[in-house]
Amino acid sequence: MRAAVYRGTGAARDVLRVEEVARPDPGPGEVLVRVHASGVNPTDVKSRSGATGRPVDEFQIPHHDGAGIIEAVGPGVDPARTGERVWVWLAAFGRRWGTAAEWTVVPARQAVPLPDRVSFELGASLGVPAVTADRCLFADGPVAGKAVLVAGGAGAVGHFAIELARHAGGRVVATVSGPEKAELAAKAGADLVVNYRDADAADQLTAFAPVMDRIVEVALGANLALDLAVSGPPTVVVSYAADGPDPVLPVRACMTANVTLRFVLLYGMTAGALDAAVASVSGALAAGALTELPVRRFPLSEIAAAHEAVERGVTGKVLVIP
């Protein structure tokens, strides 16, 4: 099968190659998925660059997320799943068979039914961002009737956080950096969109809700002062990204607000927490509550360009089509 591989970490054009590799067979409890779309996330780019320090076992096919059709099942998996449309999550975690290939093999629980009316592009956009968003929102309880602040509302995690929160009955305000991103956050369903660069950003947020119940945070160091301006005893600030310098924690201000800080990284979540988040995302998907971001498609032969687009921080979702 054709697959993108790297055997050592480094810059995309230095290490990524498209090669013929033997198609894997599904083992016990596994399924073989014909990949129709592969999602590229910042975590995939970081792993390929060497930023995460994960070793490469002979070769690595990148990308955790994807969507396609089950073509074969291993022992212990219901044969009726053959032919099922699915979305795939964490395919490359601890395994070499990521989704940047014509086929991938994953544990059956990591191939989730994809409704017929849902595109493969949306299915391949879920995984890391939607499961992260769900955990950020609901690890500390329901958000029905609560005020939710989503920082970076035009990003993939932010997009799904807005939609999941609205689906669950939350009131949502999103922060963005400009008009194009504001339009995306509003389209996702945010009740209010605020440019965090505005001098009166904190006033706009407190007019929406004096105290936020949940803050889904993409840049804790840059945004902590703004977060604390709208925090109080009910507030849980949930950070899911670690770009940029580590924040200096203003301990007295955090104590005064009685704020709770939570950190989310999918690789460290328990199996039960992952399964609960996946089930929640699937429920929202079945209900029609989740939509696509603008999609930028690259053929498998241009996978290096796809990784570079993610590194540049392009707006929208980057997909590779095997």
URFENSUL-V481831 format. One record per residue. RES is the residue in one small letter. SS is DSSP state (H for helix, E for strand, L for the rest). PHI is phi in whole degrees, 0 to 359 (none if undefined). OMEGA is omega as a letter, one per 30 degrees, with the letter a starting at -180 (999 if undefined). Layout:
res->{RES,RES}
ss->{SS,SS}
phi->{PHI,PHI}
omega->{OMEGA,OMEGA}
//
This chain:
res->{m,r,a,a,v,y,r,g,t,g,a,a,r,d,v,l,r,v,e,e,v,a,r,p,d,p,g,p,g,e,v,l,v,r,v,h,a,s,g,v,n,p,t,d,v,k,s,r,s,g,a,t,g,r,p,v,d,e,f,q,i,p,h,h,d,g,a,g,i,i,e,a,v,g,p,g,v,d,p,a,r,t,g,e,r,v,w,v,w,l,a,a,f,g,r,r,w,g,t,a,a,e,w,t,v,v,p,a,r,q,a,v,p,l,p,d,r,v,s,f,e,l,g,a,s,l,g,v,p,a,v,t,a,d,r,c,l,f,a,d,g,p,v,a,g,k,a,v,l,v,a,g,g,a,g,a,v,g,h,f,a,i,e,l,a,r,h,a,g,g,r,v,v,a,t,v,s,g,p,e,k,a,e,l,a,a,k,a,g,a,d,l,v,v,n,y,r,d,a,d,a,a,d,q,l,t,a,f,a,p,v,m,d,r,i,v,e,v,a,l,g,a,n,l,a,l,d,l,a,v,s,g,p,p,t,v,v,v,s,y,a,a,d,g,p,d,p,v,l,p,v,r,a,c,m,t,a,n,v,t,l,r,f,v,l,l,y,g,m,t,a,g,a,l,d,a,a,v,a,s,v,s,g,a,l,a,a,g,a,l,t,e,l,p,v,r,r,f,p,l,s,e,i,a,a,a,h,e,a,v,e,r,g,v,t,g,k,v,l,v,i,p}
ss->{L,E,E,E,E,E,L,L,L,L,L,H,H,H,H,L,E,E,E,E,L,L,L,L,L,L,L,L,L,E,E,E,E,E,E,E,E,E,E,E,L,H,H,H,H,H,H,H,H,L,L,L,L,L,L,L,L,L,L,E,E,L,L,L,E,E,E,E,E,E,E,E,E,L,L,L,L,L,H,H,H,L,L,L,E,E,E,E,L,L,L,L,L,L,L,L,E,L,L,L,E,L,E,E,E,E,E,H,H,H,E,E,E,L,L,L,L,L,L,H,H,H,H,H,L,L,H,H,H,H,H,H,H,H,H,H,H,H,L,L,L,L,L,L,L,L,E,E,E,E,E,L,L,L,L,H,H,H,H,H,H,H,H,H,H,H,H,L,L,L,E,E,E,E,E,E,L,L,H,H,H,H,H,H,H,H,H,H,L,L,L,E,E,E,E,L,L,L,L,L,H,H,H,H,H,H,H,H,L,L,L,L,L,E,E,E,E,L,L,H,H,H,H,H,H,H,H,H,H,L,L,L,L,L,L,E,E,E,E,L,L,L,L,L,L,L,L,L,L,L,H,H,H,H,H,H,H,L,L,E,E,E,E,L,L,H,H,H,L,L,H,H,H,H,H,H,H,H,H,H,H,H,H,H,H,H,L,L,L,L,L,L,L,L,E,E,E,E,E,H,H,H,H,H,H,H,H,H,H,H,H,H,L,L,L,L,E,E,E,E,E,L}
phi->{none,277,211,275,223,222,250,206,270,159,295,306,287,274,242,277,223,259,225,269,233,295,291,285,258,289,270,303,76,246,228,260,245,281,278,258,204,237,272,253,245,307,295,293,294,295,298,296,284,96,292,265,73,276,288,260,267,69,208,228,267,280,90,278,256,187,209,179,231,291,252,201,232,271,304,90,252,304,300,295,286,300,91,281,284,217,249,243,229,50,298,264,282,72,220,271,265,290,268,278,199,291,224,220,242,220,304,303,291,264,240,254,308,248,304,302,279,265,290,298,298,292,303,285,267,277,43,306,291,288,293,299,301,297,296,300,284,247,299,249,110,295,242,303,74,259,267,238,254,249,279,72,293,262,282,295,297,299,303,287,297,300,293,293,295,297,300,272,92,276,262,238,242,241,252,217,250,186,298,299,289,299,296,294,295,294,297,290,117,299,290,214,238,237,282,293,275,297,299,256,304,297,296,297,291,290,291,287,200,304,225,276,276,222,236,266,246,265,216,300,297,286,251,299,298,293,300,293,294,238,250,201,306,281,281,242,266,246,258,237,226,227,282,80,291,295,288,271,278,280,301,297,295,293,295,300,282,55,282,253,253,234,239,235,220,304,295,256,285,290,300,296,293,297,297,295,293,298,297,295,298,298,297,294,296,297,279,79,273,249,228,281,281,305,254,245,261,230,292,304,296,250,298,298,296,297,295,294,296,295,297,285,77,301,284,106,256,265,238,250,252,295}
omega->{l,a,l,a,l,a,l,a,l,l,a,a,l,a,a,l,l,a,l,l,a,l,a,l,l,l,l,l,a,l,l,a,l,a,l,l,a,a,l,l,l,l,l,l,l,l,l,a,a,a,a,l,l,a,l,l,a,l,l,l,a,l,l,a,l,l,a,a,l,a,l,l,l,l,l,l,a,l,l,l,l,a,a,l,a,l,a,l,l,a,a,a,a,a,a,a,l,a,l,a,l,l,l,l,a,l,a,a,a,l,a,a,l,a,a,a,a,a,l,l,l,l,a,l,a,l,a,a,a,l,l,a,a,l,l,a,a,l,a,l,a,l,l,l,a,l,a,l,l,l,a,a,l,l,a,l,l,l,a,l,l,a,l,l,l,l,a,l,l,l,a,l,a,l,a,a,a,a,a,a,l,l,l,a,l,l,l,l,l,l,l,l,a,l,a,l,l,l,a,a,a,l,l,a,a,l,l,l,a,l,l,l,l,l,l,a,l,a,a,a,a,a,a,a,l,l,a,l,a,a,l,a,l,a,l,l,a,a,a,a,a,l,l,a,l,a,l,a,l,a,a,l,l,l,a,l,a,a,l,l,l,l,a,l,a,a,a,a,l,l,l,l,l,a,l,l,l,l,l,l,l,l,l,l,l,a,a,a,a,a,a,l,l,a,l,a,l,l,a,a,a,a,l,l,l,l,l,l,l,l,l,a,a,l,a,a,l,l,l,a,a,999}
//
